[in-house]
Amino acid sequence: MDQTPSFNRALVEKYDRPGPRYTSYPTAPQFHQAFAVDDYRNAAQETNEAGTPKPLSVYIHIPFCKSLCYYCACNKIITHKTDRAVEYLQYLKREIQMQAALFDRSRRLTQLHLGGGTPTYFTSEQLADLMGSLHDAFNMDDSDSHEFSLEVDPRTVTPEQIHQLRELGFNRLSFGVQDFDEQVQIAVNRIQTEEQTRELVQAARDAQFKSISVDLIYGLPLQTVDSFSVTLDKIIDIRPDRIAAYSYAHLPELVRAQKLIRPEDMPPPERKLELLELTIKRLTDAGYVYIGMDHFSLPDDELTLARANGTLQRNFQGYSTHADCDLIGLGISSIGKVGNSYSQNVKELSQYYARLNEGMLPVHRGYKLSEDDRLRRDVIISLMCHGHIDFAEIENRYGIDFREYFADSLAKLDEHVADGLVEIDEGSVQLLPQGHLMMRNVAMAFDAYLGGEQRGRFSRTV
């Protein structure tokens, strides 16, 4: 089945509504504070006692940035006081020790991701110290088949530091670009040159990073089809292995930094759709394969191969090629997935330090999945990663009759079928080319928690 998205303007406008991104199911609004540290410890112990314990994955949130990007809705702390990073690192090392004690040493840590904020706010020496602590605490996979990645702000590193990151074991990089247009950069307070990005991408290639990704955002202030086309020309010429092109969600009433963007600079809704159409056409014409959920990769990239052979995974960091892992979240606001549970750390730095000073894990809310949750999660993941749902596969795994169990969900898809987004036959649900952009809308039919009061909490689906 063709996986290249087909852009139908009328359908995109019709289905562009608030909806989850399904980095988890159930989604974060279902997390609650009744899920406590003891629940997390029990979940970790259950995974140790499983017949074949899963490998481990670690996500570390580094919240610091030296300047404020006006569009950014991430949990971040803007500061030039580098001593704050020194203090945070010391507390991170405490949490690493406490978390590692919950998991059998025999379990291999095969995935690592540093996000932010700006992970490269840490110096090379601080990152080396952090990696040393991880090696001391966990059974780290030191072969280059691991997936160790971090997000890089090109304004904060040198080519020499890129080589140092490779020496520390990182083998995947994601560079934040957003847009090369100078006027757009001024409007969002993020000034970086094309030359900076090119120089660092070349350094990453010289250092033999396995995958180099670039992030773009469409729908930013002052963007036009012509200006963004120039940015796409430059990105295609740089030719990173992967490109993530995200839709900008302008919510100044919820994100304080976005109030600094002039309302008159925001593009009208119809231009945002033009930018999306342009991005899809330009990248696919240039040979990139649409993976799903804003992500594109070259034909020989691991993501493309995993999409083709059915091994693609999805987690809180997006798409992954590695087997499903138990994910440990470290640092403020980070989210973990251990066994049949989700957990999230406290969001405030003061609370994080206070918990650790008391010898407590900084988990402040979470969720334990029911059998129905696990079933629906598998259905949604299959749709998001593979573009189809195989009824027999789900039936064999859970002992259900798919059509009977999901009768209400399938009925909700009648309109999607009529509009040519999906095809439903006796044994499967299959996304059609013009349905790939609306896969979140299709997945929403299988979500048992969507309700009237939740709709405003999510970004728009297209």
C-alpha positions as CSV (number, residue, x, y, z in Angstrom):
1,M,0.0,0.0,0.0
2,D,1.3,3.5,-1.0
3,Q,2.4,5.3,2.2
4,T,3.0,8.7,0.4
5,P,0.4,11.2,1.8
6,S,-2.0,12.8,-0.7
7,F,-2.9,16.4,0.1
8,N,-6.6,17.1,-0.3
9,R,-7.2,20.7,0.9
10,A,-10.9,20.3,1.6
11,L,-10.3,17.2,3.7
12,V,-7.4,18.7,5.6
13,E,-9.6,21.7,6.5
14,K,-12.4,19.4,7.5
15,Y,-10.4,17.2,9.8
16,D,-8.0,19.8,11.3
17,R,-9.3,19.8,14.8
18,P,-7.7,19.4,18.3
19,G,-6.5,15.8,19.0
20,P,-3.8,13.9,20.8
21,R,-0.4,13.1,19.3
22,Y,-0.5,9.7,20.9
23,T,3.0,9.6,22.2
24,S,1.2,7.6,24.9
25,Y,-2.1,6.0,25.4
26,P,-3.9,6.9,27.6
27,T,-2.6,10.4,27.0
28,A,-1.2,12.8,29.7
29,P,-4.6,14.3,30.8
30,Q,-5.4,10.9,32.3
31,F,-2.3,10.9,34.5
32,H,-3.2,11.5,38.2
33,Q,-1.5,12.1,41.5
34,A,-3.1,9.0,43.1
35,F,-0.3,7.2,41.2
36,A,2.5,7.4,43.8
37,V,6.1,6.5,44.2
38,D,5.2,3.1,45.6
39,D,3.2,2.4,42.5
40,Y,6.2,3.2,40.4
41,R,8.5,1.0,42.5
42,N,6.0,-1.9,42.1
43,A,5.8,-1.4,38.4
44,A,9.7,-1.5,38.1
45,Q,9.8,-4.7,40.2
46,E,7.1,-6.4,38.0
47,T,9.3,-5.7,34.9
48,N,12.3,-7.2,36.6
49,E,10.3,-10.4,37.3
50,A,8.9,-10.7,33.8
51,G,9.9,-13.8,31.9
52,T,12.1,-11.8,29.5
53,P,12.7,-8.3,31.0
54,K,12.8,-5.6,28.3
55,P,15.9,-3.6,27.7
56,L,16.0,-0.1,29.3
57,S,15.7,3.3,27.8
58,V,16.5,6.6,29.5
59,Y,15.2,10.1,28.8
60,I,16.9,13.0,30.5
61,H,15.3,16.5,30.5
62,I,17.8,19.4,30.6
63,P,15.7,22.5,31.0
64,F,18.2,25.3,30.6
65,C,18.4,27.7,27.6
66,K,20.5,30.9,27.2
67,S,17.8,32.7,25.3
68,L,14.1,32.5,24.8
69,C,12.6,31.3,21.5
70,Y,9.2,33.0,21.5
71,Y,7.4,30.0,19.8
72,C,8.7,27.4,22.4
73,A,6.1,25.6,24.6
74,C,8.7,23.3,26.3
75,N,9.4,23.2,30.0
76,K,12.5,25.4,30.1
77,I,14.5,27.8,32.3
78,I,16.1,30.8,30.6
79,T,19.4,31.7,32.4
80,H,23.0,32.7,31.8
81,K,23.9,31.5,35.3
82,T,25.9,28.4,34.3
83,D,26.2,27.4,38.0
84,R,22.6,26.4,37.9
85,A,23.6,23.6,35.4
86,V,26.3,22.5,37.9
87,E,23.7,22.2,40.6
88,Y,21.1,20.4,38.4
89,L,23.7,17.9,37.3
90,Q,24.5,16.9,40.9
91,Y,20.8,16.3,41.5
92,L,20.5,14.3,38.2
93,K,23.3,12.1,39.4
94,R,21.4,11.4,42.6
95,E,18.2,10.5,40.7
96,I,20.2,8.2,38.4
97,Q,21.5,6.2,41.4
98,M,18.0,6.0,42.9
99,Q,16.4,4.9,39.7
100,A,19.1,2.4,38.7
101,A,18.6,0.7,42.1
102,L,15.1,-0.3,41.0
103,F,16.1,-2.3,37.9
104,D,18.2,-5.5,37.7
105,R,21.8,-4.7,36.7
106,S,21.5,-7.4,34.0
107,R,19.1,-5.3,32.0
108,R,20.8,-3.4,29.2
109,L,20.3,0.3,28.6
110,T,20.1,0.4,24.8
111,Q,18.4,3.8,24.3
112,L,19.2,7.2,25.6
113,H,17.8,10.6,24.7
114,L,18.7,14.0,26.0
115,G,16.0,16.7,25.4
116,G,15.3,20.1,26.6
117,G,15.6,23.0,26.9
118,T,19.0,22.8,25.5
119,P,21.0,19.7,26.3
120,T,24.1,21.3,24.9
121,Y,23.7,24.0,27.7
122,F,25.8,21.4,29.5
123,T,29.5,21.7,28.7
124,S,31.4,18.8,27.1
125,E,32.9,18.1,30.6
126,Q,29.5,18.1,32.2
127,L,28.1,15.7,29.6
128,A,31.0,13.4,30.1
129,D,30.3,13.5,33.9
130,L,26.7,12.7,33.2
131,M,27.6,9.8,30.9
132,G,30.0,8.5,33.4
133,S,27.3,8.4,36.1
134,L,25.0,6.5,33.7
135,H,27.8,3.9,33.0
136,D,28.4,3.5,36.7
137,A,24.7,3.0,37.5
138,F,23.4,1.0,34.5
139,N,24.5,-1.8,32.2
140,M,25.1,0.5,29.3
141,D,25.1,-1.0,25.8
142,D,28.5,0.2,24.5
143,S,28.2,-1.3,21.1
144,D,27.4,1.2,18.3
145,S,24.0,-0.6,17.8
146,H,22.6,1.4,20.6
147,E,20.4,4.5,20.0
148,F,21.9,7.4,22.0
149,S,20.7,10.7,20.8
150,L,20.5,14.3,21.8
151,E,18.9,17.6,20.6
152,V,21.5,20.2,19.5
153,D,21.0,24.0,19.3
154,P,23.4,25.0,16.5
155,R,24.0,28.3,18.2
156,T,25.6,26.6,21.3
157,V,28.2,24.1,19.9
158,T,31.3,23.9,17.8
159,P,32.4,21.3,15.3
160,E,34.9,20.1,17.9
161,Q,32.1,19.6,20.4
162,I,30.2,17.5,17.9
163,H,33.2,15.1,17.7
164,Q,33.3,15.0,21.5
165,L,29.7,14.0,21.6
166,R,30.4,11.1,19.3
167,E,33.3,10.0,21.6
168,L,30.9,10.0,24.5
169,G,28.8,7.4,22.7
170,F,26.1,9.5,21.0
171,N,25.3,8.3,17.5
172,R,22.3,10.3,16.6
173,L,21.8,14.1,16.5
174,S,18.8,16.4,16.0
175,F,19.6,20.0,15.0
176,G,17.0,22.7,15.7
177,V,16.6,24.9,12.6
178,Q,12.9,25.9,12.4
179,D,13.5,28.4,9.5
180,F,16.5,30.0,7.8
181,D,14.6,33.2,6.9
182,E,16.1,36.2,8.7
183,Q,12.8,38.0,9.2
184,V,11.1,34.9,10.7
185,Q,14.1,34.4,12.9
186,I,13.9,37.9,14.3
187,A,10.1,37.5,14.9
188,V,10.7,34.4,17.0
189,N,14.0,35.6,18.6
190,R,16.1,32.7,17.3
191,I,18.9,34.0,15.1
192,Q,21.1,31.3,13.6
193,T,22.9,31.2,10.2
194,E,22.7,28.6,7.5
195,E,26.5,28.4,7.7
196,Q,26.3,27.3,11.4
197,T,24.0,24.4,10.5
198,R,26.0,23.3,7.5
199,E,29.2,23.3,9.4
200,L,27.8,21.2,12.2
201,V,26.1,18.8,9.9
202,Q,29.4,18.2,8.1
203,A,31.1,17.8,11.5
204,A,28.5,15.1,12.4
205,R,29.1,13.3,9.1
206,D,32.9,13.5,9.6
207,A,32.4,12.0,13.1
208,Q,30.3,9.2,11.6
209,F,27.0,9.8,13.4
210,K,24.5,7.2,12.2
211,S,21.6,9.6,11.8
212,I,21.4,13.3,11.5
213,S,18.0,15.0,11.8
214,V,16.8,18.6,11.3
215,D,13.7,20.1,12.8
216,L,11.6,22.7,11.0
217,I,8.4,24.5,12.0
218,Y,5.8,25.8,9.6
219,G,3.2,28.4,10.5
220,L,5.6,30.7,12.3
221,P,5.2,34.5,12.1
222,L,6.0,36.2,8.8
223,Q,6.4,32.9,7.0
224,T,5.3,32.9,3.3
225,V,5.3,30.1,0.8
226,D,8.1,31.8,-1.1
227,S,10.3,32.3,2.0
228,F,9.7,28.8,3.4
229,S,10.4,27.3,-0.1
230,V,13.9,28.9,0.1
231,T,14.4,27.2,3.5
232,L,13.3,23.9,2.1
233,D,15.8,24.3,-0.8
234,K,18.6,24.8,1.6
235,I,17.6,21.9,3.9
236,I,17.2,19.6,0.9
237,D,20.7,20.6,-0.3
238,I,22.1,19.9,3.2
239,R,20.3,16.5,2.9
240,P,20.0,15.3,6.6
241,D,18.9,11.7,7.0
242,R,15.7,12.8,8.7
243,I,13.5,15.9,8.7
244,A,10.8,16.7,11.2
245,A,8.4,19.4,10.0
246,Y,6.2,20.5,12.9
247,S,3.1,22.5,12.8
248,Y,3.4,25.6,15.0
249,A,0.6,25.8,17.6
250,H,0.1,29.5,18.5
251,L,-1.5,29.5,22.0
252,P,-0.4,32.8,23.7
253,E,-3.1,32.4,26.3
254,L,-1.4,29.2,27.5
255,V,2.3,29.8,26.5
256,R,3.6,33.0,28.0
257,A,6.5,33.4,25.6
258,Q,4.2,33.4,22.6
259,K,2.7,36.7,23.8
260,L,5.9,38.3,22.6
261,I,5.0,37.4,19.0
262,R,3.1,40.2,17.3
263,P,-0.4,39.0,16.4
264,E,-0.3,40.9,13.0
265,D,2.8,38.8,12.1
266,M,0.9,35.5,12.3
267,P,0.1,33.8,9.0
268,P,-3.6,33.2,8.2
269,P,-4.9,29.6,8.5
270,E,-5.0,29.1,4.8
271,R,-1.3,29.9,4.5
272,K,-0.4,27.3,7.1
273,L,-2.1,24.7,4.9
274,E,-0.2,26.0,1.9
275,L,3.0,25.6,3.8
276,L,2.1,22.1,4.8
277,E,1.3,21.2,1.2
278,L,4.5,22.8,0.0
279,T,6.6,20.9,2.6
280,I,5.1,17.5,1.7
281,K,5.6,18.0,-2.1
282,R,9.1,19.4,-1.9
283,L,10.4,16.7,0.5
284,T,8.8,13.8,-1.2
285,D,9.9,15.1,-4.7
286,A,13.4,15.3,-3.2
287,G,13.3,11.6,-2.4
288,Y,12.3,11.7,1.3
289,V,9.8,9.1,2.5
290,Y,6.9,10.2,4.7
291,I,7.1,8.2,7.9
292,G,4.1,9.7,9.7
293,M,3.3,12.5,12.2
294,D,5.5,15.2,10.6
295,H,8.5,12.9,10.0
296,F,10.4,12.3,6.8
297,S,13.5,10.2,6.2
298,L,15.7,9.1,3.3
299,P,15.0,5.8,1.6
300,D,18.1,4.1,3.2
301,D,17.5,5.5,6.7
302,E,16.7,3.1,9.5
303,L,13.3,4.8,10.1
304,T,12.3,4.1,6.5
305,L,13.5,0.5,6.6
306,A,11.7,-0.1,9.9
307,R,8.5,1.5,8.5
308,A,8.7,-0.9,5.5
309,N,9.5,-4.1,7.5
310,G,7.0,-3.5,10.3
311,T,9.4,-2.9,13.2
312,L,8.8,0.8,13.6
313,Q,8.2,1.9,17.3
314,R,6.7,5.1,18.8
315,N,7.4,6.6,22.2
316,F,7.6,10.0,23.9
317,Q,10.5,11.1,21.8
318,G,8.7,10.2,18.5
319,Y,9.5,7.3,16.2
320,S,12.2,4.8,17.0
321,T,13.8,1.7,15.3
322,H,14.6,-0.1,18.5
323,A,12.5,-2.8,20.3
324,D,10.0,-1.6,22.9
325,C,11.9,-0.7,26.1
326,D,11.0,0.2,29.6
327,L,11.5,4.0,29.6
328,I,13.0,5.8,32.7
329,G,12.4,9.5,32.8
330,L,15.0,11.6,34.6
331,G,14.9,15.4,35.4
332,I,12.1,17.8,35.9
333,S,8.8,17.1,34.0
334,S,10.2,14.0,32.3
335,I,7.8,11.1,31.5
336,G,8.6,7.4,31.9
337,K,6.9,4.2,30.7
338,V,7.7,1.2,32.9
339,G,5.7,-2.0,32.5
340,N,2.0,-1.1,32.3
341,S,2.4,2.3,33.8
342,Y,3.3,5.9,33.0
343,S,4.9,8.3,35.4
344,Q,5.9,12.0,35.3
345,N,8.3,13.9,37.5
346,V,7.6,17.2,39.2
347,K,7.8,20.2,36.9
348,E,9.4,22.7,39.3
349,L,13.1,22.8,40.0
350,S,12.5,23.6,43.7
351,Q,10.2,20.6,44.1
352,Y,12.7,18.3,42.2
353,Y,15.5,19.3,44.6
354,A,13.3,19.0,47.7
355,R,12.2,15.5,46.8
356,L,15.7,14.3,46.2
357,N,17.0,16.0,49.3
358,E,14.4,13.9,51.2
359,G,15.7,10.7,49.5
360,M,12.5,10.4,47.5
361,L,12.0,9.8,43.8
362,P,10.5,13.0,42.2
363,V,7.6,11.2,40.7
364,H,4.4,13.2,41.3
365,R,1.8,11.7,39.0
366,G,1.2,8.7,36.7
367,Y,-1.2,6.1,35.4
368,K,-1.5,2.3,35.6
369,L,-3.0,0.8,32.4
370,S,-6.0,-1.5,32.4
371,E,-6.3,-4.4,30.0
372,D,-8.6,-2.3,27.8
373,D,-5.9,0.5,27.9
374,R,-3.2,-1.9,26.7
375,L,-5.4,-3.3,24.0
376,R,-6.3,0.2,22.7
377,R,-2.7,1.3,22.9
378,D,-1.6,-1.5,20.7
379,V,-4.3,-0.7,18.2
380,I,-3.3,3.0,18.1
381,I,0.4,2.2,17.9
382,S,-0.2,-0.2,15.0
383,L,-2.1,2.6,13.1
384,M,0.5,5.3,13.9
385,C,3.6,3.2,13.0
386,H,2.4,0.9,10.3
387,G,-0.6,2.6,8.7
388,H,-3.0,-0.3,9.3
389,I,-4.6,-2.5,12.0
390,D,-4.6,-6.2,11.6
391,F,-7.7,-7.7,13.3
392,A,-6.4,-11.2,13.6
393,E,-3.1,-10.1,15.2
394,I,-5.0,-8.1,17.9
395,E,-7.6,-10.9,18.4
396,N,-4.8,-13.5,18.9
397,R,-3.0,-11.3,21.4
398,Y,-6.1,-10.3,23.5
399,G,-8.6,-13.1,22.9
400,I,-11.3,-10.8,21.5
401,D,-13.5,-10.5,18.4
402,F,-12.2,-7.2,17.0
403,R,-15.4,-6.2,15.1
404,E,-17.5,-6.9,18.2
405,Y,-15.2,-5.3,20.7
406,F,-14.6,-2.2,18.6
407,A,-18.1,-1.9,17.0
408,D,-18.5,1.7,18.3
409,S,-15.0,2.7,17.1
410,L,-15.6,1.2,13.6
411,A,-18.9,3.0,13.4
412,K,-17.1,6.3,14.1
413,L,-15.0,5.7,11.1
414,D,-17.9,5.6,8.7
415,E,-17.3,9.2,7.7
416,H,-13.6,8.6,7.3
417,V,-14.3,5.7,5.0
418,A,-16.8,7.8,3.0
419,D,-14.2,10.6,2.7
420,G,-11.5,8.1,1.4
421,L,-9.2,8.4,4.5
422,V,-9.4,4.7,5.4
423,E,-10.5,1.4,4.0
424,I,-12.1,-1.3,6.2
425,D,-12.4,-4.8,5.0
426,E,-13.1,-8.1,6.8
427,G,-9.7,-8.3,8.4
428,S,-8.2,-4.8,8.7
429,V,-8.3,-1.0,8.8
430,Q,-5.9,0.5,6.3
431,L,-4.9,4.1,5.9
432,L,-5.3,5.4,2.3
433,P,-2.9,8.0,0.8
434,Q,-5.0,11.0,1.7
435,G,-5.6,9.6,5.2
436,H,-2.0,9.5,6.3
437,L,-2.0,13.2,7.2
438,M,-5.2,12.5,9.3
439,M,-3.9,9.4,11.1
440,R,-4.5,11.1,14.5
441,N,-8.1,11.6,13.6
442,V,-8.5,7.9,12.7
443,A,-6.7,6.9,15.9
444,M,-9.1,9.1,17.9
445,A,-12.0,6.7,17.1
446,F,-10.3,4.1,19.3
447,D,-9.7,6.4,22.2
448,A,-12.0,5.6,25.1
449,Y,-11.2,8.9,27.0
450,L,-11.9,11.7,24.6
451,G,-14.5,13.9,26.0
452,G,-15.9,17.4,25.6
453,E,-13.7,19.0,28.4
454,Q,-10.5,17.5,27.0
455,R,-10.6,18.8,23.4
456,G,-9.0,22.1,24.1
457,R,-5.9,20.5,25.7
458,F,-4.5,19.1,22.4
459,S,-2.8,20.6,19.4
460,R,-4.6,20.5,16.1
461,T,-4.3,17.3,14.2
462,V,-3.0,18.6,10.9
